[in-house]
Amino acid sequence: MNVIEGIKGIFRRHCLKKYSSDVPTGIVPVSKLNSAVAFIDVEDTSFDECKGLLVNFFRENDIKGEIFFFDFRHLSEGERLITSITTTILRKDLNWFGRPSKEKVDLMLKGEPDLFISLIRKEEFPIEFMAKCSRARFKIGRRQLPGNTFDLVVSDSRERPCSQADLFRQILVYLAKIKE
């Protein structure tokens, strides 16, 4: 590890300690959820399909849902965003050690979600920060984060990763089995 990565690590740990939620979490039945926030990666080829699945899930369960997009691609001169700038976290929205901007964090927290869903495959600091500072009572992720942040982890094989849409379909199977 080089010096810069070491310094980033120090700032990241301090940031997580300062902003992490102290709300107790656990598995909650869908019938007890009123609001949700989900994070998907636009670099996954199924992101549009996954967005549709999430919207349908929110609608069918009368959950006020918000979908955030991670888009860390380097866009060329003529390229445009394919998602709303308001709910898209871009590379330029991260500070030097990877923390998302206050504006994006506040927007996520404003909805006071009961459910937090991360379909992000990469183990990166921005999603770790968002998951840990969220005050959601039930957190679902694709990979467990340090400190056992997620209450339910549905992961794909490292040898044969699946799409976000396929992974969310698996999450739906588990959510259907969770009863009061």
Salt bridges, closest charged atoms under 4 A:
GLU5 OE2 - LYS8 NZ 3.86
ASP41 OD2 - LYS122 NZ 3.84
GLU43 OE2 - LYS122 NZ 3.71
GLU49 OE2 - ARG169 NH2 2.20
ASP71 OD2 - ARG73 NH2 2.71
ASP93 OD2 - LYS104 NZ 3.97
ASP106 OD2 - LYS102 NZ 2.63
ASP114 OD1 - ARG137 NE 3.57
GLU123 OE2 - ARG143 NE 3.57
GLU123 OE2 - ARG158 NH2 3.46
GLU128 OE2 - LYS132 NZ 3.33
ASP156 OD2 - ARG121 NE 3.72
ASP156 OD2 - ARG142 NH2 2.81
ASP166 OD1 - ARG169 NH1 2.84
GLU180 OE1 - LYS32 NZ 3.48
